[in-house]
Amino acid sequence: MCWQNGVVTGLESSQGKSVPCIVPAFVDPHVHLILGARQTQRPDFSNCRCREDFLQCLEVAHRERPDGWLIGGGWDAGRLGSTPDRSWLEGVGDRPCVLWSRDIHVAVVNDAVLSQLDVSPIDGGCFHRDDRGQLSGRLKEAAAWHRLNPLVPEPTASEDRFFVEQTVPQLHARGILGVGAMEYFRHVESVLAPHVEGIDLSITLLDRSEELNIHSLRSALAKHANLVLSGMKSFADGTLGARTAWMHTPWTDGSPQGWPLDHAAEGTLSSWACSVRDEGLDPAVHAIGSAAVDAVLTAFESAGIESGRVEHAQFVRDDDLHRFKGHWCSMQPAHQVDDVREIATCADPRLAFRYRSLAEAGGRLAFSSDWPVVEADPLRAMLESVCPDHSESIDVISSLEAVTTSAARMVRLPDPTLRIGGPASFVVLDEDPREALPRGRVPEILATVRQGQVVYGDLP
């Protein structure tokens, strides 16, 4: 491949060094960019495997960050063997402490935070109580989003922008040159709209009763060629780890079926989707459980939307497969590994992560990470989706399209296809993924090139 001034000028064989494999630049179309950037600066509990690990990690964090609120995250109840509660946080004393679960749908807080919270019942959320009826310090879904979040101090816009800029080289190291970021309007306006170098950025606005000014945001983004507003996002349910995914059947371990959230709970999902499309944007709805997926498809059908975005689509019944025709299946293959314990305890594990069935039914696959829930790593997503021992696996080229051209198309970013006259943005791998991935090997990224400039590694 040859290029000049950042543009591909030739794709024919020519003199010079050859490289093992070149693929289009990766796009991760579902990340939480600002939240993930913040979490890189905060205590990480993702490697904790028991309560002792957790307490040791908390002690270190408390000692090394002695001032203000102590905020961290990444803990996973499955890995820990039990779910943290406020008693686990006693070591920080009366200092306010908030620790988020890996999936960011549950927070555990200490007494210093509980004393400030309105803990009256809230639709779509839960303030967990123990067997004695006492508050455990665990907040689920709306209880965390609408009651806790407004109390927690946030970094300044300049701090957030610095954190985001620090993460861009990390994305380059994974071959990622474009992301679809799920963000609140106020953060887009203050942090991202002023411009972020080195990455193509598509914004999907989180719609949670926040005042929006689409016109002003479009005006701000129009100043920068690498920023675009593509959609708005609602939540139809929660997550597997929190047992708040909305399923058609209860779990085999006795957990209930979960519940609907936001517009799905209010019965306004169809009208919301219409209003989003009227703004010239794409409706994107978080739906993990089978009942949530059913509700989202029903809303799209009622609204006459033929190309909506179903974010996650982790559990899909046979009867709903054909309904995905034309819709985006925005999926995270790495979750299939991290959620393996939860999948095993659902009523029908066969319904989980149906890549092949969805594609055969006409669904449009786009793979992402949901970072910081898991690492932003498109090659890992490809590996999990092509594993030969999975009945729902797909071929390598289809998987590559799901992390490049299809991912970009879903969030309205520029087409990364390598073509004469197109941008010289690509990833150099040490091995052809068509040969490596089916054998369980993830190719190494040797270099990432953005518009003709090496932004990671070195060209062979």
C-alpha positions as CSV (number, residue, x, y, z in Angstrom):
1,M,0.0,0.0,0.0
2,C,1.3,3.5,-0.9
3,W,0.0,6.8,0.4
4,Q,0.8,10.5,0.1
5,N,-0.4,13.4,2.2
6,G,-2.4,11.0,4.3
7,V,-4.3,9.6,1.3
8,V,-4.0,6.1,-0.2
9,T,-2.5,6.3,-3.7
10,G,-1.9,2.6,-4.5
11,L,-2.8,-0.9,-3.4
12,E,-0.7,-2.9,-5.8
13,S,2.5,-4.8,-5.2
14,S,5.6,-2.6,-5.2
15,Q,9.2,-2.5,-4.3
16,G,10.0,-2.1,-0.6
17,K,9.6,-3.9,2.7
18,S,6.5,-6.1,2.9
19,V,4.4,-6.4,6.1
20,P,2.6,-9.5,7.4
21,C,-0.9,-8.1,7.3
22,I,-2.7,-4.7,7.0
23,V,-6.3,-4.2,8.0
24,P,-8.5,-1.1,8.2
25,A,-8.3,1.0,11.4
26,F,-10.6,-0.3,14.1
27,V,-13.7,1.5,15.4
28,D,-15.1,0.8,18.8
29,P,-18.7,2.1,18.5
30,H,-19.8,1.7,22.1
31,V,-17.6,3.1,24.8
32,H,-18.1,5.5,27.8
33,L,-15.2,7.7,27.0
34,I,-15.3,10.2,29.8
35,L,-16.2,7.7,32.4
36,G,-13.5,5.3,31.2
37,A,-10.9,8.1,31.2
38,R,-11.9,9.0,34.8
39,Q,-11.6,5.4,35.9
40,T,-8.0,5.2,34.6
41,Q,-7.2,7.7,37.3
42,R,-9.2,5.9,40.1
43,P,-8.6,2.8,42.2
44,D,-9.3,-0.4,40.3
45,F,-10.9,-3.4,42.0
46,S,-11.2,-5.6,38.9
47,N,-8.4,-8.0,39.9
48,C,-9.9,-8.7,43.4
49,R,-10.8,-12.4,43.8
50,C,-12.0,-12.4,47.4
51,R,-13.0,-10.1,50.3
52,E,-9.4,-10.0,51.5
53,D,-8.2,-8.7,48.1
54,F,-10.9,-6.1,48.1
55,L,-10.0,-4.8,51.6
56,Q,-6.3,-4.7,50.8
57,C,-7.0,-2.7,47.6
58,L,-9.3,-0.4,49.5
59,E,-6.6,0.2,52.2
60,V,-4.0,1.1,49.6
61,A,-6.4,3.4,47.8
62,H,-7.4,5.1,51.1
63,R,-3.7,5.6,52.0
64,E,-2.6,6.8,48.6
65,R,-5.6,9.1,48.0
66,P,-6.3,10.5,51.4
67,D,-8.3,13.6,50.5
68,G,-11.9,14.0,49.4
69,W,-14.4,11.4,48.3
70,L,-12.9,8.0,47.6
71,I,-14.3,6.8,44.2
72,G,-13.3,3.6,42.4
73,G,-14.8,0.6,40.7
74,G,-14.4,-2.6,38.7
75,W,-15.4,-5.1,41.4
76,D,-17.3,-8.2,40.3
77,A,-19.5,-10.2,42.7
78,G,-18.9,-13.4,40.7
79,R,-15.1,-13.0,40.9
80,L,-15.3,-12.0,44.6
81,G,-17.6,-14.9,45.6
82,S,-19.9,-12.5,47.3
83,T,-21.3,-9.0,46.9
84,P,-19.7,-6.1,48.8
85,D,-21.8,-4.1,51.2
86,R,-21.2,-1.1,53.4
87,S,-19.4,-3.2,56.0
88,W,-16.6,-3.8,53.5
89,L,-16.0,0.0,53.5
90,E,-15.6,0.5,57.2
91,G,-11.8,0.9,56.8
92,V,-12.2,4.4,55.3
93,G,-13.9,5.7,58.4
94,D,-16.3,8.7,57.9
95,R,-14.8,9.6,54.5
96,P,-17.5,9.3,51.7
97,C,-16.7,6.3,49.6
98,V,-18.4,5.1,46.3
99,L,-17.2,1.9,44.6
100,W,-18.9,0.9,41.3
101,S,-19.4,-2.6,40.0
102,R,-17.7,-3.7,36.8
103,D,-20.9,-3.2,34.8
104,I,-21.5,0.3,36.4
105,H,-25.1,-0.6,37.2
106,V,-24.5,-1.1,40.9
107,A,-22.7,1.0,43.5
108,V,-21.7,0.2,47.0
109,V,-21.4,3.1,49.4
110,N,-20.5,3.6,53.0
111,D,-22.5,5.2,55.9
112,A,-21.0,8.7,55.1
113,V,-22.8,8.6,51.7
114,L,-25.9,6.8,52.9
115,S,-26.5,9.6,55.4
116,Q,-26.7,12.1,52.5
117,L,-29.0,10.0,50.3
118,D,-32.7,10.1,49.8
119,V,-33.4,6.4,50.2
120,S,-37.2,6.5,49.6
121,P,-38.5,4.0,46.9
122,I,-37.6,5.0,43.3
123,D,-39.0,3.6,40.1
124,G,-36.4,1.6,38.2
125,G,-34.0,1.3,41.1
126,C,-33.4,-0.4,44.4
127,F,-31.8,0.5,47.7
128,H,-30.9,-3.0,48.9
129,R,-31.7,-4.1,52.4
130,D,-30.3,-7.0,54.3
131,D,-32.3,-9.8,56.1
132,R,-32.9,-7.4,59.0
133,G,-34.3,-4.7,56.8
134,Q,-31.2,-2.5,57.2
135,L,-29.7,-0.7,54.2
136,S,-26.8,-2.7,52.9
137,G,-25.2,0.2,51.0
138,R,-25.8,-1.3,47.6
139,L,-27.6,0.8,45.1
140,K,-29.0,-0.6,41.8
141,E,-29.9,1.2,38.6
142,A,-32.0,4.4,39.1
143,A,-31.1,4.5,42.8
144,A,-27.5,5.0,41.8
145,W,-28.0,7.1,38.7
146,H,-30.7,9.6,39.9
147,R,-30.0,9.7,43.7
148,L,-26.3,9.0,44.1
149,N,-24.7,10.6,41.0
150,P,-25.9,14.1,41.7
151,L,-24.1,14.0,45.1
152,V,-20.8,12.8,43.8
153,P,-18.2,15.5,43.1
154,E,-17.0,15.5,39.4
155,P,-13.7,16.5,37.9
156,T,-13.6,19.9,36.2
157,A,-14.0,20.0,32.4
158,S,-10.3,20.7,32.0
159,E,-9.4,17.7,34.1
160,D,-11.8,15.5,32.2
161,R,-10.3,16.7,28.9
162,F,-6.8,15.9,30.2
163,F,-8.0,12.4,31.2
164,V,-9.5,11.8,27.8
165,E,-6.4,13.0,26.0
166,Q,-4.3,10.6,28.1
167,T,-6.4,7.7,26.9
168,V,-6.1,8.4,23.2
169,P,-2.6,6.8,22.9
170,Q,-4.0,3.7,24.7
171,L,-6.7,3.4,22.0
172,H,-4.1,3.8,19.3
173,A,-2.1,0.9,20.9
174,R,-5.2,-1.2,20.3
175,G,-5.5,-0.1,16.7
176,I,-8.6,2.1,17.4
177,L,-8.9,5.4,15.5
178,G,-12.6,5.9,15.9
179,V,-15.0,5.5,18.8
180,G,-18.7,5.9,19.5
181,A,-19.0,7.6,22.9
182,M,-22.1,7.3,25.1
183,E,-22.1,10.6,27.0
184,Y,-24.3,13.1,28.9
185,F,-25.0,16.4,27.1
186,R,-23.3,18.6,29.7
187,H,-20.0,16.6,29.3
188,V,-20.1,16.6,25.5
189,E,-20.6,20.3,25.6
190,S,-17.8,21.1,28.1
191,V,-15.3,18.3,27.5
192,L,-15.5,16.8,24.0
193,A,-17.0,19.6,21.8
194,P,-13.9,21.8,22.4
195,H,-12.1,19.1,20.4
196,V,-10.1,15.9,21.1
197,E,-7.0,15.3,18.9
198,G,-6.1,12.0,17.4
199,I,-9.4,10.2,17.3
200,D,-12.6,10.3,15.2
201,L,-15.4,10.7,17.7
202,S,-19.2,10.0,17.3
203,I,-21.5,11.0,20.1
204,T,-24.6,9.1,21.3
205,L,-26.3,11.2,23.9
206,L,-27.5,9.5,27.1
207,D,-31.1,10.5,27.5
208,R,-31.9,10.5,31.3
209,S,-34.1,13.5,32.0
210,E,-31.2,15.9,31.1
211,E,-31.9,19.2,29.4
212,L,-30.7,18.9,25.8
213,N,-29.9,21.5,23.2
214,I,-29.3,19.5,20.0
215,H,-29.0,22.7,17.8
216,S,-26.2,24.2,19.9
217,L,-24.4,20.9,20.1
218,R,-24.5,20.4,16.4
219,S,-23.1,23.9,15.9
220,A,-20.3,23.2,18.3
221,L,-19.4,19.8,16.7
222,A,-19.6,21.3,13.2
223,K,-16.4,23.2,13.9
224,H,-14.4,19.9,13.9
225,A,-14.1,17.4,11.1
226,N,-13.6,14.5,13.4
227,L,-16.7,15.0,15.6
228,V,-20.2,13.9,14.8
229,L,-23.5,13.5,16.6
230,S,-25.1,10.2,15.7
231,G,-27.8,9.2,18.1
232,M,-29.5,9.2,21.5
233,K,-29.6,6.3,23.9
234,S,-32.2,5.0,26.3
235,F,-32.2,1.9,28.6
236,A,-34.7,-0.8,28.4
237,D,-33.2,-2.9,31.3
238,G,-30.1,-3.4,33.4
239,T,-27.4,-6.1,33.4
240,L,-26.7,-9.7,34.0
241,G,-24.3,-9.1,36.9
242,A,-26.8,-6.9,38.7
243,R,-29.6,-9.4,37.9
244,T,-31.6,-6.4,36.5
245,A,-31.6,-7.6,32.9
246,W,-35.3,-7.9,31.9
247,M,-35.9,-11.6,31.0
248,H,-38.9,-13.5,29.9
249,T,-38.2,-16.2,32.6
250,P,-36.7,-16.2,36.1
251,W,-33.1,-17.3,36.7
252,T,-32.4,-20.9,37.7
253,D,-30.8,-19.6,40.9
254,G,-34.0,-18.1,42.0
255,S,-33.3,-14.5,40.9
256,P,-36.3,-12.7,39.5
257,Q,-36.8,-11.7,35.9
258,G,-35.4,-8.2,36.2
259,W,-37.4,-5.1,35.2
260,P,-37.8,-2.5,32.5
261,L,-36.2,0.9,32.8
262,D,-36.6,4.5,31.6
263,H,-38.8,4.9,28.5
264,A,-39.5,1.1,28.4
265,A,-40.9,1.3,32.0
266,E,-42.9,4.4,31.2
267,G,-44.4,3.0,28.0
268,T,-43.0,5.8,25.9
269,L,-40.2,4.0,24.1
270,S,-41.9,4.1,20.7
271,S,-42.7,7.9,20.9
272,W,-39.2,8.5,22.2
273,A,-37.7,6.7,19.2
274,C,-39.9,8.7,16.9
275,S,-38.7,12.0,18.4
276,V,-35.1,10.9,18.1
277,R,-35.5,10.1,14.5
278,D,-37.3,13.4,13.9
279,E,-34.1,15.1,15.1
280,G,-32.2,13.2,12.4
281,L,-30.5,10.9,14.9
282,D,-30.5,7.2,15.5
283,P,-32.4,5.7,18.5
284,A,-30.0,3.4,20.4
285,V,-31.5,1.3,23.2
286,H,-29.6,-0.7,25.8
287,A,-31.4,-4.2,25.9
288,I,-29.7,-7.2,27.4
289,G,-32.5,-9.5,28.5
290,S,-34.9,-11.2,26.1
291,A,-37.9,-9.3,27.3
292,A,-36.0,-6.0,26.9
293,V,-35.0,-7.0,23.3
294,D,-38.6,-7.9,22.5
295,A,-39.8,-4.5,23.9
296,V,-37.2,-2.5,21.9
297,L,-38.1,-4.3,18.6
298,T,-41.8,-3.7,19.3
299,A,-41.1,0.0,19.8
300,F,-39.1,0.3,16.6
301,E,-41.9,-1.5,14.7
302,S,-44.5,0.8,16.2
303,A,-42.5,3.8,15.3
304,G,-41.8,2.6,11.8
305,I,-38.0,2.6,12.4
306,E,-36.2,0.1,10.2
307,S,-32.6,0.6,11.2
308,G,-32.5,1.2,15.0
309,R,-29.6,0.3,17.3
310,V,-30.1,-2.5,19.8
311,E,-27.2,-2.1,22.2
312,H,-26.0,-5.4,23.6
313,A,-28.8,-7.8,22.4
314,Q,-27.4,-10.5,24.6
315,F,-30.5,-12.7,24.8
316,V,-32.7,-13.2,21.8
317,R,-35.5,-15.7,21.4
318,D,-36.0,-17.7,18.2
319,D,-39.3,-15.9,17.5
320,D,-37.5,-12.5,17.6
321,L,-34.6,-13.3,15.3
322,H,-36.4,-12.3,12.1
323,R,-37.5,-9.0,13.6
324,F,-33.8,-7.8,13.6
325,K,-33.7,-7.5,9.8
326,G,-32.2,-4.1,9.0
327,H,-31.5,-3.2,12.7
328,W,-28.1,-2.8,14.2
329,C,-27.0,-5.5,16.6
330,S,-24.4,-3.6,18.6
331,M,-22.8,-6.4,20.6
332,Q,-19.8,-6.9,22.9
333,P,-18.3,-10.4,22.3
334,A,-15.9,-10.0,25.3
335,H,-18.9,-9.9,27.6
336,Q,-19.6,-13.5,26.6
337,V,-16.5,-14.5,28.6
338,D,-17.0,-12.1,31.5
339,D,-20.6,-13.0,31.9
340,V,-20.2,-16.8,31.6
341,R,-21.3,-17.5,35.2
342,E,-24.5,-15.4,34.7
343,I,-25.2,-17.0,31.4
344,A,-25.0,-20.5,32.9
345,T,-27.7,-19.6,35.5
346,C,-30.2,-18.1,33.1
347,A,-33.2,-20.2,32.0
348,D,-32.0,-20.8,28.5
349,P,-28.2,-20.2,27.9
350,R,-28.7,-21.1,24.2
351,L,-30.3,-17.6,23.7
352,A,-27.1,-15.8,24.5
353,F,-24.8,-14.0,22.1
354,R,-26.4,-15.2,18.8
355,Y,-24.0,-13.7,16.3
356,R,-24.5,-16.1,13.5
357,S,-28.3,-16.4,13.9
358,L,-28.7,-12.6,14.0
359,A,-26.6,-12.2,10.9
360,E,-28.5,-14.9,9.0
361,A,-31.7,-13.2,10.0
362,G,-30.6,-9.9,8.5
363,G,-29.3,-8.2,11.6
364,R,-26.3,-5.9,11.0
365,L,-23.5,-6.8,13.4
366,A,-21.3,-4.1,14.9
367,F,-18.8,-5.2,17.7
368,S,-17.6,-3.0,20.5
369,S,-16.2,-3.2,24.1
370,D,-18.5,-1.0,26.3
371,W,-15.2,0.3,27.8
372,P,-14.5,0.7,30.7
373,V,-16.7,-2.4,31.4
374,V,-14.1,-4.4,29.5
375,E,-10.9,-3.3,27.8
376,A,-11.3,-1.6,24.4
377,D,-9.8,-4.4,22.3
378,P,-11.3,-5.1,18.9
379,L,-9.0,-8.1,18.3
380,R,-10.3,-9.8,21.4
381,A,-13.8,-9.1,20.3
382,M,-13.0,-10.8,17.0
383,L,-11.4,-13.8,18.8
384,E,-14.5,-14.4,20.9
385,S,-16.9,-14.2,17.9
386,V,-15.0,-16.6,15.7
387,C,-14.1,-19.3,18.3
388,P,-14.7,-22.6,16.4
389,D,-16.2,-24.3,19.5
390,H,-19.1,-21.8,19.7
391,S,-22.3,-22.7,17.8
392,E,-22.9,-19.0,17.1
393,S,-19.4,-18.2,15.8
394,I,-19.0,-16.3,12.5
395,D,-16.2,-16.1,10.0
396,V,-13.2,-13.9,10.4
397,I,-14.0,-11.5,7.6
398,S,-17.5,-10.9,9.0
399,S,-16.0,-10.2,12.4
400,L,-13.4,-7.9,10.9
401,E,-16.2,-5.9,9.2
402,A,-18.0,-5.7,12.5
403,V,-15.1,-3.8,14.1
404,T,-14.2,-1.7,11.1
405,T,-16.6,-0.8,8.3
406,S,-19.9,-1.8,10.0
407,A,-18.9,-0.3,13.3
408,A,-18.1,3.0,11.6
409,R,-21.3,3.0,9.6
410,M,-23.5,2.4,12.6
411,V,-22.2,5.5,14.4
412,R,-21.8,7.6,11.2
413,L,-18.0,7.8,11.2
414,P,-16.0,7.8,8.0
415,D,-15.7,4.5,6.2
416,P,-12.3,3.0,7.1
417,T,-12.2,0.8,4.0
418,L,-8.7,0.8,2.5
419,R,-9.2,2.2,-1.0
420,I,-7.4,4.5,-3.4
421,G,-8.4,8.1,-2.6
422,G,-9.4,7.1,1.0
423,P,-7.6,8.0,4.2
424,A,-4.3,6.1,4.9
425,S,-5.5,4.9,8.3
426,F,-4.8,1.3,9.0
427,V,-3.4,-1.3,11.5
428,V,-0.3,-3.4,10.8
429,L,-0.6,-6.9,12.3
430,D,2.2,-9.5,12.7
431,E,-0.1,-12.3,11.4
432,D,-3.1,-12.7,9.1
433,P,-6.2,-12.8,11.5
434,R,-7.8,-15.4,9.1
435,E,-5.1,-17.8,10.1
436,A,-4.4,-16.7,13.7
437,L,-7.9,-16.2,15.3
438,P,-9.3,-19.7,14.4
439,R,-6.3,-21.1,16.2
440,G,-7.0,-19.0,19.3
441,R,-4.1,-16.6,18.7
442,V,-4.6,-12.9,18.7
443,P,-2.3,-11.1,16.3
444,E,0.1,-8.5,17.7
445,I,-0.3,-4.9,16.6
446,L,2.9,-3.7,15.1
447,A,1.8,-0.2,14.2
448,T,-1.3,2.0,13.9
449,V,-1.3,4.7,11.2
450,R,-3.7,7.6,11.2
451,Q,-3.9,9.6,7.9
452,G,-0.5,8.5,6.9
453,Q,1.1,9.3,10.3
454,V,2.4,6.5,12.6
455,V,0.6,7.0,16.0
456,Y,1.6,3.7,17.6
457,G,4.5,1.4,17.1
458,D,6.7,1.3,14.0
459,L,6.2,0.2,10.4
460,P,8.3,-2.9,9.7
